[in-house]
């Protein structure tokens, strides 16, 4: 795996700084642990809407992004099946945001991502 975004997510998972799956993600957001919320491109529109709402509910300000990967690719990187994750560490979240912004500004795109 040569993708820096997926590599960093795998490292964050091994460091115990990711919450994976719907219930764990919602709990992380509610308990104010989440620093960043990430959804796969194939997550349902209902799930994406629910997470965006949870990230802004009652004054919360958790950034929520749809990442350019399908669930299978993300699951392989983090070692568990999940379409959504939260990053529960400020350092990892900041670096992931930087990588996402670089990807968007350089026009790089994952060849397996939906367009």
N, CA, C and O atoms as CSV, one atom per row, in Angstrom:
chain,resi,resn,atom,element,x,y,z
A,1,UNK,N,N,0.859,-1.169,0.000
A,1,UNK,CA,C,0.000,0.000,0.000
A,1,UNK,C,C,0.904,1.231,0.000
A,1,UNK,O,O,1.672,1.446,0.937
A,2,UNK,N,N,0.807,2.019,-1.037
A,2,UNK,CA,C,1.654,3.195,-1.166
A,2,UNK,C,C,0.896,4.490,-0.960
A,2,UNK,O,O,1.480,5.566,-1.091
A,3,UNK,N,N,-0.356,4.423,-0.648
A,3,UNK,CA,C,-1.155,5.620,-0.469
A,3,UNK,C,C,-0.927,6.177,0.932
A,3,UNK,O,O,-1.210,5.487,1.912
A,4,UNK,N,N,-0.423,7.407,1.057
A,4,UNK,CA,C,-0.109,7.948,2.378
A,4,UNK,C,C,-1.348,8.113,3.266
A,4,UNK,O,O,-1.251,7.971,4.485
A,5,UNK,N,N,-2.485,8.405,2.683
A,5,UNK,CA,C,-3.712,8.569,3.468
A,5,UNK,C,C,-4.118,7.245,4.111
A,5,UNK,O,O,-4.415,7.192,5.305
A,6,UNK,N,N,-4.131,6.182,3.315
A,6,UNK,CA,C,-4.493,4.870,3.838
A,6,UNK,C,C,-3.443,4.359,4.823
A,6,UNK,O,O,-3.781,3.733,5.828
A,7,UNK,N,N,-2.175,4.626,4.534
A,7,UNK,CA,C,-1.104,4.209,5.447
A,7,UNK,C,C,-1.264,4.867,6.804
A,7,UNK,O,O,-1.127,4.215,7.839
A,8,UNK,N,N,-1.556,6.168,6.797
A,8,UNK,CA,C,-1.716,6.889,8.056
A,8,UNK,C,C,-2.948,6.399,8.823
A,8,UNK,O,O,-2.924,6.320,10.051
A,9,UNK,N,N,-4.016,6.074,8.105
A,9,UNK,CA,C,-5.196,5.516,8.775
A,9,UNK,C,C,-4.870,4.173,9.419
A,9,UNK,O,O,-5.342,3.881,10.518
A,10,UNK,N,N,-4.069,3.354,8.743
A,10,UNK,CA,C,-3.649,2.075,9.316
A,10,UNK,C,C,-2.809,2.265,10.572
A,10,UNK,O,O,-2.964,1.532,11.549
A,11,UNK,N,N,-1.930,3.238,10.542
A,11,UNK,CA,C,-1.095,3.532,11.720
A,11,UNK,C,C,-1.972,4.028,12.873
A,11,UNK,O,O,-1.790,3.623,14.021
A,12,UNK,N,N,-2.918,4.904,12.557
A,12,UNK,CA,C,-3.824,5.419,13.590
A,12,UNK,C,C,-4.642,4.290,14.207
A,12,UNK,O,O,-4.885,4.288,15.413
A,13,UNK,N,N,-5.064,3.341,13.395
A,13,UNK,CA,C,-5.828,2.194,13.903
A,13,UNK,C,C,-4.975,1.379,14.862
A,13,UNK,O,O,-5.436,1.007,15.941
A,14,UNK,N,N,-3.735,1.100,14.478
A,14,UNK,CA,C,-2.849,0.320,15.339
A,14,UNK,C,C,-2.496,1.074,16.621
A,14,UNK,O,O,-2.206,0.461,17.648
A,15,UNK,N,N,-2.523,2.402,16.555
A,15,UNK,CA,C,-2.243,3.222,17.740
A,15,UNK,C,C,-3.478,3.371,18.636
A,15,UNK,O,O,-3.398,3.954,19.717
A,16,UNK,N,N,-4.607,2.845,18.185
A,16,UNK,CA,C,-5.831,2.935,18.980
A,16,UNK,C,C,-6.506,4.291,18.897
A,16,UNK,O,O,-7.254,4.673,19.797
A,17,UNK,N,N,-6.246,5.017,17.826
A,17,UNK,CA,C,-6.781,6.375,17.681
A,17,UNK,C,C,-7.903,6.472,16.660
A,17,UNK,O,O,-8.256,7.576,16.245
A,18,UNK,N,N,-8.481,5.331,16.238
A,18,UNK,CA,C,-9.619,5.329,15.329
A,18,UNK,C,C,-10.814,4.676,16.006
A,18,UNK,O,O,-10.661,3.721,16.767
A,19,UNK,N,N,-11.995,5.192,15.726
A,19,UNK,CA,C,-13.237,4.514,16.066
A,19,UNK,C,C,-13.825,4.070,14.740
A,19,UNK,O,O,-13.990,4.884,13.831
A,20,UNK,N,N,-14.145,2.786,14.616
A,20,UNK,CA,C,-14.554,2.217,13.331
A,20,UNK,C,C,-15.971,1.667,13.400
A,20,UNK,O,O,-16.333,0.964,14.343
A,21,UNK,N,N,-16.764,1.996,12.391
A,21,UNK,CA,C,-18.126,1.509,12.319
A,21,UNK,C,C,-19.113,2.517,12.881
A,21,UNK,O,O,-18.749,3.401,13.657
A,22,UNK,N,N,-20.355,2.372,12.482
A,22,UNK,CA,C,-21.407,3.338,12.808
A,22,UNK,C,C,-21.524,3.619,14.305
A,22,UNK,O,O,-21.417,4.771,14.725
A,23,UNK,N,N,-21.738,2.594,15.106
A,23,UNK,CA,C,-21.987,2.802,16.532
A,23,UNK,C,C,-20.789,3.424,17.247
A,23,UNK,O,O,-20.952,4.334,18.061
A,24,UNK,N,N,-19.592,2.937,16.946
A,24,UNK,CA,C,-18.386,3.475,17.582
A,24,UNK,C,C,-18.142,4.920,17.157
A,24,UNK,O,O,-17.686,5.736,17.959
A,25,UNK,N,N,-18.443,5.238,15.902
A,25,UNK,CA,C,-18.257,6.597,15.393
A,25,UNK,C,C,-19.218,7.561,16.083
A,25,UNK,O,O,-18.810,8.631,16.533
A,26,UNK,N,N,-20.484,7.187,16.168
A,26,UNK,CA,C,-21.468,8.036,16.838
A,26,UNK,C,C,-21.083,8.246,18.298
A,26,UNK,O,O,-21.165,9.364,18.806
A,27,UNK,N,N,-20.665,7.186,18.971
A,27,UNK,CA,C,-20.248,7.295,20.373
A,27,UNK,C,C,-19.052,8.231,20.522
A,27,UNK,O,O,-19.009,9.044,21.445
A,28,UNK,N,N,-18.097,8.118,19.628
A,28,UNK,CA,C,-16.915,8.975,19.662
A,28,UNK,C,C,-17.294,10.444,19.484
A,28,UNK,O,O,-16.747,11.318,20.155
A,29,UNK,N,N,-18.227,10.707,18.582
A,29,UNK,CA,C,-18.675,12.089,18.352
A,29,UNK,C,C,-19.421,12.617,19.569
A,29,UNK,O,O,-19.173,13.738,20.013
A,30,UNK,N,N,-20.331,11.816,20.107
A,30,UNK,CA,C,-21.140,12.234,21.261
A,30,UNK,C,C,-20.253,12.500,22.474
A,30,UNK,O,O,-20.504,13.437,23.232
A,31,UNK,N,N,-19.225,11.690,22.661
A,31,UNK,CA,C,-18.333,11.839,23.819
A,31,UNK,C,C,-17.220,12.857,23.577
A,31,UNK,O,O,-16.299,12.974,24.386
A,32,UNK,N,N,-17.300,13.587,22.478
A,32,UNK,CA,C,-16.324,14.625,22.126
A,32,UNK,C,C,-14.899,14.107,21.984
A,32,UNK,O,O,-13.943,14.843,22.230
A,33,UNK,N,N,-14.752,12.860,21.593
A,33,UNK,CA,C,-13.425,12.301,21.328
A,33,UNK,C,C,-13.007,12.530,19.880
A,33,UNK,O,O,-11.822,12.686,19.586
A,34,UNK,N,N,-13.986,12.551,18.978
A,34,UNK,CA,C,-13.706,12.623,17.538
A,34,UNK,C,C,-13.104,13.964,17.157
A,34,UNK,O,O,-13.600,15.018,17.556
A,35,UNK,N,N,-12.028,13.913,16.379
A,35,UNK,CA,C,-11.392,15.102,15.834
A,35,UNK,C,C,-11.702,15.250,14.346
A,35,UNK,O,O,-11.651,16.351,13.798
A,36,UNK,N,N,-12.026,14.124,13.696
A,36,UNK,CA,C,-12.261,14.093,12.256
A,36,UNK,C,C,-13.117,12.874,11.949
A,36,UNK,O,O,-12.908,11.803,12.520
A,37,UNK,N,N,-14.075,13.033,11.052
A,37,UNK,CA,C,-14.950,11.935,10.643
A,37,UNK,C,C,-14.749,11.690,9.147
A,37,UNK,O,O,-14.760,12.629,8.351
A,38,UNK,N,N,-14.565,10.419,8.771
A,38,UNK,CA,C,-14.328,10.065,7.375
A,38,UNK,C,C,-15.316,9.001,6.926
A,38,UNK,O,O,-15.529,8.008,7.622
A,39,UNK,N,N,-15.922,9.212,5.757
A,39,UNK,CA,C,-16.889,8.284,5.144
A,39,UNK,C,C,-16.342,7.795,3.813
A,39,UNK,O,O,-15.675,8.549,3.103
A,40,UNK,N,N,-16.611,6.562,3.473
A,40,UNK,CA,C,-16.245,6.027,2.157
A,40,UNK,C,C,-17.219,6.521,1.103
A,40,UNK,O,O,-18.325,6.960,1.417
A,41,UNK,N,N,-16.794,6.445,-0.149
A,41,UNK,CA,C,-17.659,6.889,-1.243
A,41,UNK,C,C,-18.893,6.020,-1.388
A,41,UNK,O,O,-19.923,6.494,-1.868
A,42,UNK,N,N,-18.816,4.759,-0.984
A,42,UNK,CA,C,-19.969,3.881,-1.126
A,42,UNK,C,C,-20.823,3.787,0.137
A,42,UNK,O,O,-21.708,2.936,0.222
A,43,UNK,N,N,-20.567,4.654,1.116
A,43,UNK,CA,C,-21.459,4.736,2.282
A,43,UNK,C,C,-22.785,5.335,1.801
A,43,UNK,O,O,-22.803,6.192,0.918
A,44,UNK,N,N,-23.862,4.887,2.373
A,44,UNK,CA,C,-25.169,5.336,1.902
A,44,UNK,C,C,-25.352,6.834,2.153
A,44,UNK,O,O,-24.793,7.379,3.105
A,45,UNK,N,N,-26.134,7.495,1.301
A,45,UNK,CA,C,-26.421,8.920,1.514
A,45,UNK,C,C,-27.061,9.173,2.884
A,45,UNK,O,O,-26.808,10.201,3.511
A,46,UNK,N,N,-27.882,8.235,3.339
A,46,UNK,CA,C,-28.513,8.375,4.662
A,46,UNK,C,C,-27.453,8.384,5.764
A,46,UNK,O,O,-27.519,9.200,6.683
A,47,UNK,N,N,-26.486,7.486,5.675
A,47,UNK,CA,C,-25.410,7.424,6.665
A,47,UNK,C,C,-24.570,8.698,6.625
A,47,UNK,O,O,-24.232,9.250,7.672
A,48,UNK,N,N,-24.233,9.168,5.425
A,48,UNK,CA,C,-23.451,10.393,5.306
A,48,UNK,C,C,-24.191,11.572,5.917
A,48,UNK,O,O,-23.590,12.395,6.608
A,49,UNK,N,N,-25.488,11.656,5.667
A,49,UNK,CA,C,-26.290,12.745,6.225
A,49,UNK,C,C,-26.338,12.653,7.752
A,49,UNK,O,O,-26.210,13.663,8.444
A,50,UNK,N,N,-26.521,11.442,8.270
A,50,UNK,CA,C,-26.577,11.239,9.721
A,50,UNK,C,C,-25.263,11.672,10.385
A,50,UNK,O,O,-25.273,12.301,11.443
A,51,UNK,N,N,-24.152,11.335,9.765
A,51,UNK,CA,C,-22.854,11.687,10.338
A,51,UNK,C,C,-22.590,13.187,10.264
A,51,UNK,O,O,-22.067,13.773,11.212
A,52,UNK,N,N,-22.950,13.809,9.144
A,52,UNK,CA,C,-22.787,15.271,9.052
A,52,UNK,C,C,-23.610,15.962,10.138
A,52,UNK,O,O,-23.161,16.934,10.746
A,53,UNK,N,N,-24.812,15.451,10.374
A,53,UNK,CA,C,-25.667,16.027,11.413
A,53,UNK,C,C,-25.039,15.825,12.792
A,53,UNK,O,O,-24.985,16.762,13.589
A,54,UNK,N,N,-24.566,14.616,13.076
A,54,UNK,CA,C,-23.954,14.329,14.372
A,54,UNK,C,C,-22.715,15.192,14.604
A,54,UNK,O,O,-22.445,15.598,15.734
A,55,UNK,N,N,-21.963,15.473,13.541
A,55,UNK,CA,C,-20.729,16.253,13.672
A,55,UNK,C,C,-20.994,17.728,13.939
A,55,UNK,O,O,-20.089,18.448,14.359
A,56,UNK,N,N,-22.212,18.188,13.706
A,56,UNK,CA,C,-22.535,19.601,13.946
A,56,UNK,C,C,-23.613,19.787,15.014
A,56,UNK,O,O,-23.941,20.922,15.360
A,57,UNK,N,N,-24.164,18.704,15.535
A,57,UNK,CA,C,-25.262,18.775,16.502
A,57,UNK,C,C,-24.802,19.403,17.809
A,57,UNK,O,O,-23.723,19.090,18.312
A,58,UNK,N,N,-25.603,20.267,18.340
A,58,UNK,CA,C,-25.362,20.950,19.625
A,58,UNK,C,C,-23.988,21.620,19.681
A,58,UNK,O,O,-23.262,21.495,20.667
A,59,UNK,N,N,-23.653,22.319,18.625
A,59,UNK,CA,C,-22.439,23.112,18.618
A,59,UNK,C,C,-21.151,22.360,18.370
A,59,UNK,O,O,-20.073,22.949,18.454
A,60,UNK,N,N,-21.232,21.066,18.066
A,60,UNK,CA,C,-20.008,20.317,17.772
A,60,UNK,C,C,-19.428,20.826,16.447
A,60,UNK,O,O,-20.167,21.276,15.572
A,61,UNK,N,N,-18.145,20.753,16.314
A,61,UNK,CA,C,-17.490,21.234,15.087
A,61,UNK,C,C,-16.476,20.202,14.603
A,61,UNK,O,O,-15.289,20.499,14.466
A,62,UNK,N,N,-16.957,18.984,14.347
A,62,UNK,CA,C,-16.088,17.916,13.855
A,62,UNK,C,C,-16.151,17.933,12.332
A,62,UNK,O,O,-17.235,17.846,11.754
A,63,UNK,N,N,-14.993,18.046,11.679
A,63,UNK,CA,C,-14.955,18.014,10.216
A,63,UNK,C,C,-15.360,16.624,9.735
A,63,UNK,O,O,-14.946,15.614,10.304
A,64,UNK,N,N,-16.163,16.586,8.694
A,64,UNK,CA,C,-16.640,15.326,8.129
A,64,UNK,C,C,-16.359,15.326,6.630
A,64,UNK,O,O,-16.833,16.203,5.908
A,65,UNK,N,N,-15.589,14.343,6.159
A,65,UNK,CA,C,-15.204,14.256,4.758
A,65,UNK,C,C,-15.619,12.916,4.170
A,65,UNK,O,O,-15.647,11.900,4.864
A,66,UNK,N,N,-15.939,12.926,2.884
A,66,UNK,CA,C,-16.088,11.696,2.113
A,66,UNK,C,C,-14.744,11.467,1.438
A,66,UNK,O,O,-14.301,12.276,0.622
A,67,UNK,N,N,-14.109,10.372,1.782
A,67,UNK,CA,C,-12.780,10.085,1.235
A,67,UNK,C,C,-12.915,9.303,-0.069
A,67,UNK,O,O,-13.907,8.600,-0.260
A,68,UNK,N,N,-11.945,9.411,-0.962
A,68,UNK,CA,C,-12.063,8.804,-2.293
A,68,UNK,C,C,-11.737,7.310,-2.329
A,68,UNK,O,O,-10.980,6.858,-3.188
A,69,UNK,N,N,-12.306,6.554,-1.403
A,69,UNK,CA,C,-12.079,5.108,-1.349
A,69,UNK,C,C,-13.396,4.406,-1.070
A,69,UNK,O,O,-14.277,4.945,-0.401
A,70,UNK,N,N,-13.513,3.200,-1.593
A,70,UNK,CA,C,-14.654,2.371,-1.265
A,70,UNK,C,C,-14.359,1.619,0.025
A,70,UNK,O,O,-13.215,1.544,0.472
A,71,UNK,N,N,-15.413,1.064,0.613
A,71,UNK,CA,C,-15.298,0.409,1.909
A,71,UNK,C,C,-14.253,-0.712,1.915
A,71,UNK,O,O,-13.517,-0.854,2.890
A,72,UNK,N,N,-14.178,-1.500,0.857
A,72,UNK,CA,C,-13.209,-2.604,0.829
A,72,UNK,C,C,-11.782,-2.107,0.946
A,72,UNK,O,O,-10.967,-2.705,1.648
A,73,UNK,N,N,-11.481,-1.029,0.269
A,73,UNK,CA,C,-10.109,-0.476,0.290
A,73,UNK,C,C,-9.774,0.082,1.675
A,73,UNK,O,O,-8.679,-0.144,2.191
A,74,UNK,N,N,-10.721,0.814,2.277
A,74,UNK,CA,C,-10.502,1.339,3.625
A,74,UNK,C,C,-10.369,0.197,4.626
A,74,UNK,O,O,-9.488,0.217,5.485
A,75,UNK,N,N,-11.238,-0.789,4.512
A,75,UNK,CA,C,-11.214,-1.924,5.441
A,75,UNK,C,C,-9.883,-2.673,5.380
A,75,UNK,O,O,-9.357,-3.096,6.409
A,76,UNK,N,N,-9.345,-2.833,4.184
A,76,UNK,CA,C,-8.032,-3.489,4.046
A,76,UNK,C,C,-6.946,-2.672,4.727
A,76,UNK,O,O,-6.029,-3.239,5.322
A,77,UNK,N,N,-7.034,-1.369,4.651
A,77,UNK,CA,C,-5.999,-0.504,5.232
A,77,UNK,C,C,-6.039,-0.507,6.752
A,77,UNK,O,O,-4.993,-0.477,7.400
A,78,UNK,N,N,-7.237,-0.543,7.327
A,78,UNK,CA,C,-7.341,-0.431,8.790
A,78,UNK,C,C,-7.486,-1.777,9.483
A,78,UNK,O,O,-7.382,-1.858,10.707
A,79,UNK,N,N,-7.725,-2.832,8.715
A,79,UNK,CA,C,-7.780,-4.162,9.306
A,79,UNK,C,C,-9.112,-4.544,9.903
A,79,UNK,O,O,-9.196,-5.549,10.609
A,80,UNK,N,N,-10.153,-3.784,9.647
A,80,UNK,CA,C,-11.492,-4.124,10.114
A,80,UNK,C,C,-12.503,-3.554,9.140
A,80,UNK,O,O,-12.262,-2.518,8.520
A,81,UNK,N,N,-13.633,-4.227,9.003
A,81,UNK,CA,C,-14.639,-3.789,8.042
A,81,UNK,C,C,-15.379,-2.576,8.581
A,81,UNK,O,O,-16.003,-2.632,9.640
A,82,UNK,N,N,-15.300,-1.469,7.831
A,82,UNK,CA,C,-15.976,-0.235,8.238
A,82,UNK,C,C,-16.095,0.700,7.043
A,82,UNK,O,O,-15.183,0.801,6.223
A,83,UNK,N,N,-17.229,1.380,6.958
A,83,UNK,CA,C,-17.436,2.387,5.913
A,83,UNK,C,C,-17.212,3.784,6.467
A,83,UNK,O,O,-17.052,4.741,5.710
A,84,UNK,N,N,-17.201,3.899,7.798
A,84,UNK,CA,C,-16.983,5.196,8.445
A,84,UNK,C,C,-16.019,5.025,9.609
A,84,UNK,O,O,-16.023,4.003,10.295
A,85,UNK,N,N,-15.193,6.047,9.820
A,85,UNK,CA,C,-14.266,6.062,10.950
A,85,UNK,C,C,-14.178,7.481,11.500
A,85,UNK,O,O,-14.412,8.456,10.786
A,86,UNK,N,N,-13.843,7.575,12.758
A,86,UNK,CA,C,-13.453,8.868,13.313
A,86,UNK,C,C,-12.014,8.750,13.784
A,86,UNK,O,O,-11.583,7.704,14.270
A,87,UNK,N,N,-11.291,9.830,13.631
A,87,UNK,CA,C,-9.923,9.929,14.111
A,87,UNK,C,C,-10.017,10.636,15.460
A,87,UNK,O,O,-10.518,11.757,15.547
A,88,UNK,N,N,-9.539,9.984,16.498
A,88,UNK,CA,C,-9.695,10.485,17.858
A,88,UNK,C,C,-8.424,11.109,18.424
A,88,UNK,O,O,-8.252,11.184,19.640
A,89,UNK,N,N,-7.551,11.548,17.553
A,89,UNK,CA,C,-6.293,12.177,17.955
A,89,UNK,C,C,-6.071,13.412,17.086
A,89,UNK,O,O,-6.178,13.336,15.862
A,90,UNK,N,N,-5.766,14.538,17.706
A,90,UNK,CA,C,-5.624,15.805,16.981
A,90,UNK,C,C,-4.468,15.776,15.980
A,90,UNK,O,O,-4.586,16.338,14.891
A,91,UNK,N,N,-3.363,15.135,16.328
A,91,UNK,CA,C,-2.211,15.079,15.435
A,91,UNK,C,C,-2.504,14.288,14.168
A,91,UNK,O,O,-2.206,14.739,13.062
A,92,UNK,N,N,-3.092,13.099,14.335
A,92,UNK,CA,C,-3.470,12.300,13.175
A,92,UNK,C,C,-4.502,13.043,12.330
A,92,UNK,O,O,-4.414,13.045,11.103
A,93,UNK,N,N,-5.480,13.674,12.985
A,93,UNK,CA,C,-6.534,14.396,12.262
A,93,UNK,C,C,-5.951,15.533,11.430
A,93,UNK,O,O,-6.351,15.732,10.283
A,94,UNK,N,N,-5.013,16.274,11.999
A,94,UNK,CA,C,-4.408,17.398,11.286
A,94,UNK,C,C,-3.648,16.914,10.052
A,94,UNK,O,O,-3.765,17.502,8.977
A,95,UNK,N,N,-2.872,15.848,10.207
A,95,UNK,CA,C,-2.107,15.313,9.082
A,95,UNK,C,C,-3.027,14.751,8.001
A,95,UNK,O,O,-2.767,14.935,6.812
A,96,UNK,N,N,-4.098,14.070,8.400
A,96,UNK,CA,C,-5.045,13.537,7.421
A,96,UNK,C,C,-5.746,14.659,6.664
A,96,UNK,O,O,-5.948,14.553,5.455
A,97,UNK,N,N,-6.119,15.728,7.357
A,97,UNK,CA,C,-6.729,16.889,6.680
A,97,UNK,C,C,-5.770,17.478,5.653
A,97,UNK,O,O,-6.177,17.840,4.549
A,98,UNK,N,N,-4.499,17.571,6.020
A,98,UNK,CA,C,-3.486,18.088,5.101
A,98,UNK,C,C,-3.377,17.200,3.863
A,98,UNK,O,O,-3.319,17.697,2.739
A,99,UNK,N,N,-3.351,15.885,4.075
A,99,UNK,CA,C,-3.263,14.955,2.949
A,99,UNK,C,C,-4.497,15.042,2.060
A,99,UNK,O,O,-4.382,14.975,0.836
A,100,UNK,N,N,-5.673,15.190,2.658
A,100,UNK,CA,C,-6.908,15.324,1.868
A,100,UNK,C,C,-6.905,16.610,1.055
A,100,UNK,O,O,-7.328,16.614,-0.100
A,101,UNK,N,N,-6.433,17.697,1.647
A,101,UNK,CA,C,-6.373,18.970,0.935
A,101,UNK,C,C,-5.357,18.914,-0.203
A,101,UNK,O,O,-5.618,19.431,-1.289
A,102,UNK,N,N,-4.212,18.297,0.033
A,102,UNK,CA,C,-3.208,18.149,-1.021
A,102,UNK,C,C,-3.760,17.333,-2.179
A,102,UNK,O,O,-3.532,17.659,-3.344
A,103,UNK,N,N,-4.481,16.280,-1.855
A,103,UNK,CA,C,-5.067,15.425,-2.886
A,103,UNK,C,C,-6.065,16.218,-3.726
A,103,UNK,O,O,-6.115,16.063,-4.946
A,104,UNK,N,N,-6.857,17.066,-3.075
A,104,UNK,CA,C,-7.860,17.863,-3.791
A,104,UNK,C,C,-7.219,18.963,-4.631
A,104,UNK,O,O,-7.709,19.253,-5.722
A,105,UNK,N,N,-6.144,19.580,-4.161
A,105,UNK,CA,C,-5.535,20.677,-4.906
A,105,UNK,C,C,-4.652,20.192,-6.047
A,105,UNK,O,O,-4.526,20.879,-7.060
A,106,UNK,N,N,-4.038,19.019,-5.900
A,106,UNK,CA,C,-3.183,18.514,-6.968
A,106,UNK,C,C,-3.961,17.747,-8.017
A,106,UNK,O,O,-3.429,17.420,-9.078
A,107,UNK,N,N,-5.210,17.460,-7.726
A,107,UNK,CA,C,-6.030,16.742,-8.683
A,107,UNK,C,C,-5.781,15.253,-8.692
A,107,UNK,O,O,-6.304,14.541,-9.550
A,108,UNK,N,N,-4.985,14.767,-7.742
A,108,UNK,CA,C,-4.752,13.324,-7.666
A,108,UNK,C,C,-6.073,12.670,-7.297
A,108,UNK,O,O,-6.858,13.200,-6.510
A,109,UNK,N,N,-6.293,11.514,-7.882
A,109,UNK,CA,C,-7.508,10.795,-7.589
A,109,UNK,C,C,-7.185,9.316,-7.522
A,109,UNK,O,O,-6.335,8.823,-8.262
A,110,UNK,N,N,-7.852,8.625,-6.651
A,110,UNK,CA,C,-7.674,7.203,-6.542
A,110,UNK,C,C,-8.337,6.536,-7.740
A,110,UNK,O,O,-9.478,6.862,-8.068
A,111,UNK,N,N,-7.658,5.625,-8.387
A,111,UNK,CA,C,-8.241,5.034,-9.594
A,111,UNK,C,C,-9.446,4.176,-9.276
A,111,UNK,O,O,-10.226,3.880,-10.181
A,112,UNK,N,N,-9.638,3.760,-8.031
A,112,UNK,CA,C,-10.796,2.951,-7.678
A,112,UNK,C,C,-11.937,3.786,-7.124
A,112,UNK,O,O,-12.993,3.239,-6.808
A,113,UNK,N,N,-11.758,5.068,-7.001
A,113,UNK,CA,C,-12.803,5.932,-6.432
A,113,UNK,C,C,-13.891,6.180,-7.451
A,113,UNK,O,O,-13.636,6.238,-8.654
A,114,UNK,N,N,-15.092,6.323,-6.962
A,114,UNK,CA,C,-16.207,6.691,-7.841
A,114,UNK,C,C,-16.051,8.139,-8.227
A,114,UNK,O,O,-15.609,8.957,-7.420
A,115,UNK,N,N,-16.403,8.459,-9.433
A,115,UNK,CA,C,-16.310,9.849,-9.901
A,115,UNK,C,C,-17.664,10.416,-10.097
A,115,UNK,O,O,-17.798,11.575,-10.488
